[in-house]
Amino acid sequence: TSDRVCAALTTCDYDNQYQSTAPTSTSDRACSALTTISAGTDYQVSQSTSTSDRTFLPLTTCNYDLQYESTPSTPSSDRVCSSVTACDFGSEYQTFAPSQTSDRLCASMTTCNYGTQFQSTAPTSTSDRGCTDHTTCNIPAQQYASGHWISVEGTTIADRVCSPLTLCSFTSQYESLSPTASSNRACSALTT
């Protein structure tokens, strides 16, 4: 008969290992290396213990055509993907384009006051509408005064055109047709 032989149990380095097999009265403990994280592809969901390995899950992948990363990942948390804001291009325009880490920003389009303004710049998906005040014609209050008449009335997309009133030379002409806001003065020769 032989005498039993005793050996010291293996000691795991718990900073880098965990006990994968517990010791028995006839076998040594087994230590295994802790799994290392794959930076940029995984995140840790549980810490290691003396008898278990740490666990990881793959990071969520954002669909950057429709989403952006609203919260970045950390070694112990997943990234959060959020839907990109959709501008209503009938009433809004994009002021800031989305990126992989930022949302699209939209702003309301300017609305022209078409009673006094016209659209001088058409809006696009990335620029606002430009509105400009219609030119104010100098319509004279007195019959024979100088000033303007409206030769082309303004529209929602074009400015008003003011033209100078014809001035009669009263030494040789008379006013045969009085001006209005939308018509010129007519002068006719005096008869001698």
CYANA upper distance limits for C-alpha pairs under 8 A (distance plus 0.5 A):
  9 LEU  CA     23 PRO  CA      8.17
  9 LEU  CA     28 ASP  CA      6.21
  9 LEU  CA     29 ARG  CA      7.13
 10 THR  CA     28 ASP  CA      7.09
 10 THR  CA     29 ARG  CA      6.64
 10 THR  CA     30 ALA  CA      7.93
 10 THR  CA     31 CYS  CA      8.49
 11 THR  CA     31 CYS  CA      8.47
 12 CYS  CA     17 GLN  CA      6.57
 12 CYS  CA     18 TYR  CA      6.94
 12 CYS  CA     19 GLN  CA      7.02
 12 CYS  CA     31 CYS  CA      6.10
 13 ASP  CA     17 GLN  CA      5.82
 13 ASP  CA     18 TYR  CA      7.87
 14 TYR  CA     18 TYR  CA      6.14
 14 TYR  CA     50 SER  CA      6.87
 16 ASN  CA     33 ALA  CA      6.40
 16 ASN  CA     34 LEU  CA      6.04
 17 GLN  CA     31 CYS  CA      6.59
 17 GLN  CA     32 SER  CA      5.82
 17 GLN  CA     33 ALA  CA      4.86
 17 GLN  CA     34 LEU  CA      5.46
 17 GLN  CA     50 SER  CA      8.48
 17 GLN  CA     53 ASP  CA      8.45
 18 TYR  CA     31 CYS  CA      6.07
 18 TYR  CA     32 SER  CA      6.15
 18 TYR  CA     33 ALA  CA      7.14
 18 TYR  CA     34 LEU  CA      7.01
 18 TYR  CA     48 SER  CA      7.92
 18 TYR  CA     49 THR  CA      7.33
 18 TYR  CA     50 SER  CA      5.56
 18 TYR  CA     51 THR  CA      5.87
 18 TYR  CA     52 SER  CA      6.45
 18 TYR  CA     53 ASP  CA      6.74
 19 GLN  CA     29 ARG  CA      7.36
 19 GLN  CA     30 ALA  CA      6.34
 19 GLN  CA     31 CYS  CA      5.04
 19 GLN  CA     32 SER  CA      6.94
 19 GLN  CA     50 SER  CA      6.42
 19 GLN  CA     51 THR  CA      5.18
 19 GLN  CA     52 SER  CA      7.41
 20 SER  CA     29 ARG  CA      8.13
 20 SER  CA     30 ALA  CA      6.02
 20 SER  CA     31 CYS  CA      5.87
 20 SER  CA     32 SER  CA      6.34
 20 SER  CA     51 THR  CA      6.63
 20 SER  CA     52 SER  CA      7.40
 21 THR  CA     29 ARG  CA      5.87
 21 THR  CA     30 ALA  CA      5.30
 21 THR  CA     31 CYS  CA      7.51
 22 ALA  CA     28 ASP  CA      8.01
 22 ALA  CA     29 ARG  CA      5.35
 22 ALA  CA     30 ALA  CA      7.25
 23 PRO  CA     27 SER  CA      6.05
 23 PRO  CA     28 ASP  CA      5.25
 23 PRO  CA     29 ARG  CA      4.55
 23 PRO  CA     30 ALA  CA      7.98
 24 THR  CA     28 ASP  CA      7.15
 24 THR  CA     29 ARG  CA      8.06
 34 LEU  CA     48 SER  CA      8.22
 34 LEU  CA     53 ASP  CA      6.23
 34 LEU  CA     54 ARG  CA      7.34
 35 THR  CA     53 ASP  CA      7.30
 35 THR  CA     54 ARG  CA      7.19
 35 THR  CA     55 THR  CA      8.36
 37 ILE  CA     42 ASP  CA      6.83
 37 ILE  CA     43 TYR  CA      7.41
 37 ILE  CA     44 GLN  CA      7.73
 37 ILE  CA     56 PHE  CA      7.78
 38 SER  CA     42 ASP  CA      6.07
 38 SER  CA     43 TYR  CA      8.40
 39 ALA  CA     43 TYR  CA      8.22
 39 ALA  CA     75 PRO  CA      8.13
 40 GLY  CA     59 LEU  CA      8.09
 41 THR  CA     58 PRO  CA      6.21
 41 THR  CA     59 LEU  CA      5.93
 42 ASP  CA     56 PHE  CA      6.60
 42 ASP  CA     57 LEU  CA      5.95
 42 ASP  CA     58 PRO  CA      4.74
 42 ASP  CA     59 LEU  CA      5.51
 42 ASP  CA     75 PRO  CA      8.30
 43 TYR  CA     56 PHE  CA      5.88
 43 TYR  CA     57 LEU  CA      6.16
 43 TYR  CA     58 PRO  CA      6.93
 43 TYR  CA     59 LEU  CA      6.80
 43 TYR  CA     73 SER  CA      8.17
 43 TYR  CA     74 THR  CA      7.50
 43 TYR  CA     75 PRO  CA      5.60
 43 TYR  CA     76 SER  CA      5.72
 43 TYR  CA     77 SER  CA      6.41
 43 TYR  CA     78 ASP  CA      6.79
 44 GLN  CA     54 ARG  CA      7.62
 44 GLN  CA     55 THR  CA      6.28
 44 GLN  CA     56 PHE  CA      4.81
 44 GLN  CA     57 LEU  CA      7.06
 44 GLN  CA     75 PRO  CA      6.61
 44 GLN  CA     76 SER  CA      5.18
 44 GLN  CA     77 SER  CA      7.49
 45 VAL  CA     54 ARG  CA      8.16
 45 VAL  CA     55 THR  CA      6.20
 45 VAL  CA     56 PHE  CA      5.91
 45 VAL  CA     57 LEU  CA      7.28
 45 VAL  CA     76 SER  CA      6.65
 45 VAL  CA     77 SER  CA      7.83
 46 SER  CA     54 ARG  CA      5.99
 46 SER  CA     55 THR  CA      5.83
 46 SER  CA     56 PHE  CA      7.77
 47 GLN  CA     53 ASP  CA      8.02
 47 GLN  CA     54 ARG  CA      5.29
 47 GLN  CA     55 THR  CA      7.54
 48 SER  CA     52 SER  CA      6.06
 48 SER  CA     53 ASP  CA      5.25
 48 SER  CA     54 ARG  CA      4.55
 48 SER  CA     55 THR  CA      8.10
 49 THR  CA     53 ASP  CA      7.18
 49 THR  CA     54 ARG  CA      8.01
 59 LEU  CA     73 SER  CA      8.16
 59 LEU  CA     78 ASP  CA      6.08
 59 LEU  CA     79 ARG  CA      7.13
 60 THR  CA     78 ASP  CA      7.06
 60 THR  CA     79 ARG  CA      6.74
 60 THR  CA     80 VAL  CA      7.98
 60 THR  CA     81 CYS  CA      8.34
 61 THR  CA     81 CYS  CA      8.41
 62 CYS  CA     67 GLN  CA      6.53
 62 CYS  CA     68 TYR  CA      7.00
 62 CYS  CA     69 GLU  CA      7.16
 62 CYS  CA     81 CYS  CA      6.06
 63 ASN  CA     67 GLN  CA      5.88
 63 ASN  CA     68 TYR  CA      7.95
 64 TYR  CA     68 TYR  CA      6.18
 64 TYR  CA     99 SER  CA      8.34
 64 TYR  CA    100 GLN  CA      6.53
 66 LEU  CA     83 SER  CA      6.40
 66 LEU  CA     84 VAL  CA      6.13
 67 GLN  CA     81 CYS  CA      6.55
 67 GLN  CA     82 SER  CA      5.80
 67 GLN  CA     83 SER  CA      4.87
 67 GLN  CA     84 VAL  CA      5.44
 67 GLN  CA    100 GLN  CA      8.12
 68 TYR  CA     81 CYS  CA      6.08
 68 TYR  CA     82 SER  CA      6.14
 68 TYR  CA     83 SER  CA      7.06
 68 TYR  CA     84 VAL  CA      6.77
 68 TYR  CA     98 PRO  CA      7.97
 68 TYR  CA     99 SER  CA      7.11
 68 TYR  CA    100 GLN  CA      5.31
 68 TYR  CA    101 THR  CA      5.79
 68 TYR  CA    102 SER  CA      6.54
 68 TYR  CA    103 ASP  CA      6.90
 69 GLU  CA     79 ARG  CA      7.26
 69 GLU  CA     80 VAL  CA      6.33
 69 GLU  CA     81 CYS  CA      5.11
 69 GLU  CA     82 SER  CA      6.93
 69 GLU  CA    100 GLN  CA      6.41
 69 GLU  CA    101 THR  CA      5.22
 69 GLU  CA    102 SER  CA      7.48
 70 SER  CA     79 ARG  CA      8.21
 70 SER  CA     80 VAL  CA      6.17
 70 SER  CA     81 CYS  CA      6.12
 70 SER  CA     82 SER  CA      6.38
 70 SER  CA    101 THR  CA      6.64
 70 SER  CA    102 SER  CA      7.29
 70 SER  CA    103 ASP  CA      8.40
 71 THR  CA     79 ARG  CA      6.01
 71 THR  CA     80 VAL  CA      5.39
 71 THR  CA     81 CYS  CA      7.61
 72 PRO  CA     78 ASP  CA      7.98
 72 PRO  CA     79 ARG  CA      5.22
 72 PRO  CA     80 VAL  CA      7.12
 73 SER  CA     77 SER  CA      6.01
 73 SER  CA     78 ASP  CA      5.30
 73 SER  CA     79 ARG  CA      4.53
 73 SER  CA     80 VAL  CA      7.99
 74 THR  CA     78 ASP  CA      7.22
 74 THR  CA     79 ARG  CA      8.04
 84 VAL  CA     98 PRO  CA      7.59
 84 VAL  CA    103 ASP  CA      6.01
 84 VAL  CA    104 ARG  CA      6.70
 85 THR  CA    103 ASP  CA      6.96
 85 THR  CA    104 ARG  CA      6.10
 85 THR  CA    105 LEU  CA      7.73
 86 ALA  CA    104 ARG  CA      7.96
 87 CYS  CA     92 GLU  CA      6.49
 87 CYS  CA     93 TYR  CA      6.97
 87 CYS  CA     94 GLN  CA      7.08
 87 CYS  CA    105 LEU  CA      8.36
 87 CYS  CA    106 CYS  CA      6.18
 88 ASP  CA     92 GLU  CA      5.80
 88 ASP  CA     93 TYR  CA      7.90
 89 PHE  CA     93 TYR  CA      6.22
 89 PHE  CA    125 SER  CA      6.62
 91 SER  CA    108 SER  CA      6.44
 91 SER  CA    109 MET  CA      6.04
 92 GLU  CA    106 CYS  CA      6.67
 92 GLU  CA    107 ALA  CA      5.85
 92 GLU  CA    108 SER  CA      4.87
 92 GLU  CA    109 MET  CA      5.49
 92 GLU  CA    125 SER  CA      8.21
 93 TYR  CA    106 CYS  CA      6.03
 93 TYR  CA    107 ALA  CA      6.15
 93 TYR  CA    108 SER  CA      7.10
 93 TYR  CA    109 MET  CA      6.90
 93 TYR  CA    123 PRO  CA      8.27
 93 TYR  CA    124 THR  CA      7.36
 93 TYR  CA    125 SER  CA      5.39
 93 TYR  CA    126 THR  CA      5.71
 93 TYR  CA    127 SER  CA      6.52
 93 TYR  CA    128 ASP  CA      6.91
 94 GLN  CA    104 ARG  CA      7.53
 94 GLN  CA    105 LEU  CA      6.36
 94 GLN  CA    106 CYS  CA      4.99
 94 GLN  CA    107 ALA  CA      7.00
 94 GLN  CA    125 SER  CA      6.44
 94 GLN  CA    126 THR  CA      5.17
 94 GLN  CA    127 SER  CA      7.57
 95 THR  CA    104 ARG  CA      8.17
 95 THR  CA    105 LEU  CA      5.99
 95 THR  CA    106 CYS  CA      5.95
 95 THR  CA    107 ALA  CA      6.97
 95 THR  CA    126 THR  CA      6.66
 95 THR  CA    127 SER  CA      7.87
 96 PHE  CA    104 ARG  CA      6.00
 96 PHE  CA    105 LEU  CA      5.43
 96 PHE  CA    106 CYS  CA      7.62
 97 ALA  CA    103 ASP  CA      7.89
 97 ALA  CA    104 ARG  CA      5.47
 97 ALA  CA    105 LEU  CA      7.33
 98 PRO  CA    102 SER  CA      5.99
 98 PRO  CA    103 ASP  CA      5.24
 98 PRO  CA    104 ARG  CA      4.72
 98 PRO  CA    105 LEU  CA      8.10
 99 SER  CA    103 ASP  CA      7.18
 99 SER  CA    104 ARG  CA      8.25
109 MET  CA    123 PRO  CA      8.21
109 MET  CA    128 ASP  CA      6.01
109 MET  CA    129 ARG  CA      6.72
110 THR  CA    128 ASP  CA      7.04
110 THR  CA    129 ARG  CA      6.25
110 THR  CA    130 GLY  CA      7.83
110 THR  CA    131 CYS  CA      8.25
111 THR  CA    129 ARG  CA      8.06
111 THR  CA    131 CYS  CA      8.32
112 CYS  CA    117 GLN  CA      6.60
112 CYS  CA    118 PHE  CA      7.08
112 CYS  CA    119 GLN  CA      7.06
112 CYS  CA    130 GLY  CA      8.46
112 CYS  CA    131 CYS  CA      6.00
113 ASN  CA    117 GLN  CA      5.87
113 ASN  CA    118 PHE  CA      7.99
114 TYR  CA    118 PHE  CA      6.24
114 TYR  CA    155 THR  CA      8.42
114 TYR  CA    156 THR  CA      6.34
116 THR  CA    133 ASP  CA      6.32
116 THR  CA    134 HIS  CA      6.29
117 GLN  CA    131 CYS  CA      6.71
117 GLN  CA    132 THR  CA      5.83
117 GLN  CA    133 ASP  CA      4.72
117 GLN  CA    134 HIS  CA      5.58
117 GLN  CA    156 THR  CA      7.73
118 PHE  CA    131 CYS  CA      6.18
118 PHE  CA    132 THR  CA      6.14
118 PHE  CA    133 ASP  CA      7.00
118 PHE  CA    134 HIS  CA      6.93
118 PHE  CA    154 GLY  CA      7.96
118 PHE  CA    155 THR  CA      6.94
118 PHE  CA    156 THR  CA      5.05
118 PHE  CA    157 ILE  CA      5.59
118 PHE  CA    158 ALA  CA      6.50
118 PHE  CA    159 ASP  CA      6.89
119 GLN  CA    129 ARG  CA      7.45
119 GLN  CA    130 GLY  CA      6.30
119 GLN  CA    131 CYS  CA      5.17
119 GLN  CA    132 THR  CA      7.00
119 GLN  CA    156 THR  CA      6.41
119 GLN  CA    157 ILE  CA      5.23
119 GLN  CA    158 ALA  CA      7.60
120 SER  CA    129 ARG  CA      8.21
120 SER  CA    130 GLY  CA      5.78
120 SER  CA    131 CYS  CA      5.86
120 SER  CA    132 THR  CA      6.41
120 SER  CA    157 ILE  CA      6.81
120 SER  CA    158 ALA  CA      7.63
121 THR  CA    129 ARG  CA      6.02
121 THR  CA    130 GLY  CA      4.96
121 THR  CA    131 CYS  CA      7.41
122 ALA  CA    128 ASP  CA      8.13
122 ALA  CA    129 ARG  CA      5.69
122 ALA  CA    130 GLY  CA      7.13
123 PRO  CA    127 SER  CA      6.11
123 PRO  CA    128 ASP  CA      5.42
123 PRO  CA    129 ARG  CA      4.69
123 PRO  CA    130 GLY  CA      7.85
124 THR  CA    128 ASP  CA      7.22
124 THR  CA    129 ARG  CA      8.17
134 HIS  CA    154 GLY  CA      7.33
134 HIS  CA    159 ASP  CA      5.90
134 HIS  CA    160 ARG  CA      6.34
135 THR  CA    159 ASP  CA      7.09
135 THR  CA    160 ARG  CA      6.22
135 THR  CA    161 VAL  CA      7.72
135 THR  CA    162 CYS  CA      8.12
136 THR  CA    160 ARG  CA      8.31
136 THR  CA    162 CYS  CA      8.34
137 CYS  CA    147 GLY  CA      8.40
137 CYS  CA    148 HIS  CA      6.28
137 CYS  CA    149 TRP  CA      7.13
137 CYS  CA    150 ILE  CA      7.19
137 CYS  CA    161 VAL  CA      8.46
137 CYS  CA    162 CYS  CA      5.96
138 ASN  CA    147 GLY  CA      5.74
138 ASN  CA    148 HIS  CA      5.63
138 ASN  CA    149 TRP  CA      7.90
139 ILE  CA    147 GLY  CA      6.15
139 ILE  CA    148 HIS  CA      5.78
139 ILE  CA    149 TRP  CA      6.56
139 ILE  CA    181 ALA  CA      6.74
140 PRO  CA    145 ALA  CA      6.50
140 PRO  CA    146 SER  CA      7.09
140 PRO  CA    147 GLY  CA      5.97
140 PRO  CA    148 HIS  CA      7.73
141 ALA  CA    145 ALA  CA      8.12
143 GLN  CA    178 SER  CA      7.62
143 GLN  CA    179 PRO  CA      8.26
144 TYR  CA    167 LEU  CA      8.34
146 SER  CA    164 PRO  CA      8.19
146 SER  CA    165 LEU  CA      6.76
146 SER  CA    166 THR  CA      8.37
146 SER  CA    167 LEU  CA      7.22
147 GLY  CA    164 PRO  CA      6.37
147 GLY  CA    165 LEU  CA      6.18
148 HIS  CA    162 CYS  CA      6.35
148 HIS  CA    163 SER  CA      5.77
148 HIS  CA    164 PRO  CA      4.85
148 HIS  CA    165 LEU  CA      5.51
148 HIS  CA    181 ALA  CA      8.46
149 TRP  CA    162 CYS  CA      6.17
149 TRP  CA    163 SER  CA      6.04
149 TRP  CA    164 PRO  CA      6.95
149 TRP  CA    165 LEU  CA      6.66
149 TRP  CA    179 PRO  CA      8.01
149 TRP  CA    180 THR  CA      7.42
149 TRP  CA    181 ALA  CA      5.64
149 TRP  CA    182 SER  CA      6.02
149 TRP  CA    183 SER  CA      6.54
149 TRP  CA    184 ASN  CA      6.61
150 ILE  CA    160 ARG  CA      7.59
150 ILE  CA    161 VAL  CA      6.44
150 ILE  CA    162 CYS  CA      5.23
150 ILE  CA    163 SER  CA      6.86
150 ILE  CA    181 ALA  CA      6.40
150 ILE  CA    182 SER  CA      5.25
150 ILE  CA    183 SER  CA      7.47
151 SER  CA    160 ARG  CA      8.43
151 SER  CA    161 VAL  CA      6.17
151 SER  CA    162 CYS  CA      6.20
151 SER  CA    163 SER  CA      6.41
151 SER  CA    182 SER  CA      6.71
151 SER  CA    183 SER  CA      7.54
152 VAL  CA    160 ARG  CA      6.21
152 VAL  CA    161 VAL  CA      5.41
152 VAL  CA    162 CYS  CA      7.64
153 GLU  CA    159 ASP  CA      8.03
153 GLU  CA    160 ARG  CA      5.32
153 GLU  CA    161 VAL  CA      6.99
154 GLY  CA    158 ALA  CA      6.02
154 GLY  CA    159 ASP  CA      5.14
154 GLY  CA    160 ARG  CA      4.26
154 GLY  CA    161 VAL  CA      7.60
155 THR  CA    159 ASP  CA      7.04
155 THR  CA    160 ARG  CA      7.84
165 LEU  CA    179 PRO  CA      8.23
165 LEU  CA    184 ASN  CA      6.20
165 LEU  CA    185 ARG  CA      6.71
166 THR  CA    184 ASN  CA      7.18
166 THR  CA    185 ARG  CA      6.20
166 THR  CA    186 ALA  CA      7.57
166 THR  CA    187 CYS  CA      8.25
167 LEU  CA    185 ARG  CA      8.05
167 LEU  CA    187 CYS  CA      8.25
168 CYS  CA    173 GLN  CA      6.38
168 CYS  CA    174 TYR  CA      6.81
168 CYS  CA    175 GLU  CA      6.91
168 CYS  CA    186 ALA  CA      8.38
168 CYS  CA    187 CYS  CA      6.02
169 SER  CA    173 GLN  CA      5.82
169 SER  CA    174 TYR  CA      7.84
170 PHE  CA    174 TYR  CA      6.23
172 SER  CA    189 ALA  CA      6.37
172 SER  CA    190 LEU  CA      5.97
173 GLN  CA    187 CYS  CA      6.56
173 GLN  CA    188 SER  CA      5.83
173 GLN  CA    189 ALA  CA      4.81
173 GLN  CA    190 LEU  CA      5.43
174 TYR  CA    187 CYS  CA      6.01
174 TYR  CA    188 SER  CA      6.03
174 TYR  CA    189 ALA  CA      6.92
174 TYR  CA    190 LEU  CA      6.79
175 GLU  CA    185 ARG  CA      7.53
175 GLU  CA    186 ALA  CA      6.41
175 GLU  CA    187 CYS  CA      5.07
175 GLU  CA    188 SER  CA      6.92
176 SER  CA    185 ARG  CA      8.25
176 SER  CA    186 ALA  CA      5.97
176 SER  CA    187 CYS  CA      5.74
176 SER  CA    188 SER  CA      6.24
177 LEU  CA    185 ARG  CA      6.03
177 LEU  CA    186 ALA  CA      5.23
177 LEU  CA    187 CYS  CA      7.37
178 SER  CA    184 ASN  CA      8.10
178 SER  CA    185 ARG  CA      5.64
178 SER  CA    186 ALA  CA      7.27
179 PRO  CA    183 SER  CA      5.99
179 PRO  CA    184 ASN  CA      5.40
179 PRO  CA    185 ARG  CA      4.76
179 PRO  CA    186 ALA  CA      8.02
180 THR  CA    184 ASN  CA      7.27
180 THR  CA    185 ARG  CA      8.26
